[in-house]
């Protein structure tokens, strides 16, 4: 499943997704996501290789052997499977995912 960066605020039911956030648009059909891309409300997220992220060279090389090369690959991987493969706790994998996710999200501008 592809990841997208929100370029214009979106709303889903009563929830608002602000510009700069990352989403899989999992609730939409592919053709609906394509319309959002066409309207420049979202863009497909291009994530870096894990080995290029600070402190991730060793883990990235290990995950590369499993076919998990990019940050997107890792974010979409199952936490329990990754914990088993990396010999880590599930909560550690979840922490790693939060860390990577925070590097990819554009923080909102502060009012000034």
C-alpha positions in Angstrom: 0.0 0.0 0.0 1.4 3.4 -1.0 2.0 6.2 1.5 1.0 9.8 0.7 1.9 13.2 2.0 -1.1 15.5 2.5 -0.6 18.8 0.7 -4.0 20.3 1.4 -6.0 19.6 4.5 -8.3 16.6 4.1 -11.3 15.7 6.2 -12.7 12.2 6.8 -15.9 12.0 8.8 -15.1 14.5 11.6 -11.4 14.0 11.5 -9.1 16.5 9.8 -5.7 15.5 8.3 -3.4 18.5 8.1 -1.0 19.3 5.4 2.4 17.7 6.0 1.0 14.5 7.5 1.5 11.1 6.1 -1.4 8.7 5.3 -2.0 5.5 3.4 -5.5 6.6 2.3 -6.5 3.1 3.2 -10.2 4.1 3.4 -10.2 5.1 -0.3 -10.4 3.1 -3.5 -7.2 3.5 -5.7 -9.1 5.6 -8.2 -10.2 7.9 -5.4 -6.6 8.3 -4.2 -5.6 9.0 -7.9 -8.2 11.9 -8.0 -6.6 13.4 -4.8 -3.1 13.2 -6.5 -4.5 14.7 -9.7 -6.0 17.6 -7.7 -2.6 18.0 -5.8 -4.3 17.4 -2.5 -1.8 14.6 -1.8 1.4 13.3 -3.4 3.0 9.9 -3.4 5.6 9.8 -0.7 9.1 8.9 -1.8 10.9 7.6 1.3 14.7 7.2 1.7 16.6 3.9 2.0 16.8 2.9 5.7 20.6 2.7 5.5 20.7 6.5 4.8 18.8 7.4 8.0 20.9 8.5 11.0 21.6 5.4 13.2 20.0 3.0 10.7 22.9 1.8 8.6 23.2 -1.5 10.5 19.5 -2.2 10.9 18.9 -1.1 7.3 21.5 -3.6 6.0 19.9 -6.4 8.0 16.4 -5.5 6.8 17.6 -5.2 3.2 18.2 -8.9 3.2 14.5 -9.4 4.0 13.4 -7.1 1.1 12.7 -4.1 3.4 14.8 -1.4 1.8 13.0 2.0 2.3 11.4 3.7 5.2 8.0 3.1 3.5 8.7 -0.7 3.4 9.5 -0.7 7.1 6.5 1.4 8.1 4.2 -1.0 6.2 5.8 -4.2 7.6 4.0 -6.1 10.3 5.4 -5.2 13.8 5.4 -8.8 15.0 7.1 -10.1 11.9 9.8 -7.4 12.2 10.3 -8.1 15.9 10.9 -11.8 15.1 13.3 -11.0 12.3 15.2 -8.3 14.2 15.2 -10.2 17.5 13.5 -7.3 19.1 10.4 -6.6 21.2 7.2 -5.6 19.4 7.2 -2.4 21.4 10.7 -1.6 20.2 9.7 -2.1 16.6 6.8 0.2 17.2 9.2 2.8 18.7 11.4 2.5 15.6 8.4 3.1 13.4 7.4 6.2 15.4 10.9 7.5 15.0 11.0 7.0 11.3 7.5 8.4 10.9 8.5 11.6 12.8 11.4 12.1 10.4 9.0 12.0 7.4 6.2 14.2 8.7 6.4 18.0 8.0 5.6 19.8 11.3 2.9 22.4 11.1 4.1 26.0 10.9 4.0 27.9 14.1 1.9 31.0 14.2 3.8 34.2 14.2 
